[in-house]
Amino acid sequence: MTEPQWDEVGSRFTALGRTLQGRWADTRDSAKGAESDAADEVHSAMDGVRASLDDLADAITRTVNDKDVHDSAKAAASGLVEALSASLEDLAGKIQPKRKPD
């Protein structure tokens, strides 16, 4: 009597396997469609990002090559060098002993 019960258990698990296999195939097929749609959205978003980055690179290039920007950058750098020079001279004056006149 035990053997027929185990046969029934085996049959039920076989049926479960077939049901799982069918549902898996259905779910996988619908997921492929959603995956394809998601991939299209990602590609579209990436194209938008790429276009935005290209626009940004062009704007940076135009800005960096602008004569007014060059002139302002030179003036700022020159002011920085002058301020550093004055600060270093002041510091050197404080560090070096003062000479007494002969």
ChimeraX attribute file (.defattr): number of C-alpha atoms within 10 A of each C-alpha:
attribute: neighborCount
match mode: 1-to-1
recipient: residues
	/A:1	5
	/A:2	6
	/A:3	8
	/A:4	9
	/A:5	10
	/A:6	11
	/A:7	11
	/A:8	11
	/A:9	12
	/A:10	12
	/A:11	12
	/A:12	12
	/A:13	12
	/A:14	12
	/A:15	12
	/A:16	12
	/A:17	12
	/A:18	12
	/A:19	12
	/A:20	12
	/A:21	12
	/A:22	12
	/A:23	12
	/A:24	12
	/A:25	12
	/A:26	11
	/A:27	11
	/A:28	13
	/A:29	12
	/A:30	12
	/A:31	12
	/A:32	11
	/A:33	11
	/A:34	12
	/A:35	13
	/A:36	12
	/A:37	12
	/A:38	12
	/A:39	12
	/A:40	12
	/A:41	12
	/A:42	12
	/A:43	12
	/A:44	12
	/A:45	12
	/A:46	12
	/A:47	12
	/A:48	12
	/A:49	12
	/A:50	12
	/A:51	12
	/A:52	12
	/A:53	12
	/A:54	12
	/A:55	12
	/A:56	12
	/A:57	12
	/A:58	12
	/A:59	12
	/A:60	12
	/A:61	11
	/A:62	12
	/A:63	13
	/A:64	13
	/A:65	11
	/A:66	11
	/A:67	11
	/A:68	11
	/A:69	13
	/A:70	13
	/A:71	11
	/A:72	11
	/A:73	13
	/A:74	12
	/A:75	12
	/A:76	12
	/A:77	12
	/A:78	12
	/A:79	12
	/A:80	12
	/A:81	12
	/A:82	12
	/A:83	12
	/A:84	12
	/A:85	12
	/A:86	12
	/A:87	12
	/A:88	12
	/A:89	12
	/A:90	11
	/A:91	11
	/A:92	11
	/A:93	11
	/A:94	10
	/A:95	9
	/A:96	8
	/A:97	8
	/A:98	8
	/A:99	6
	/A:100	5
	/A:101	4
	/A:102	3
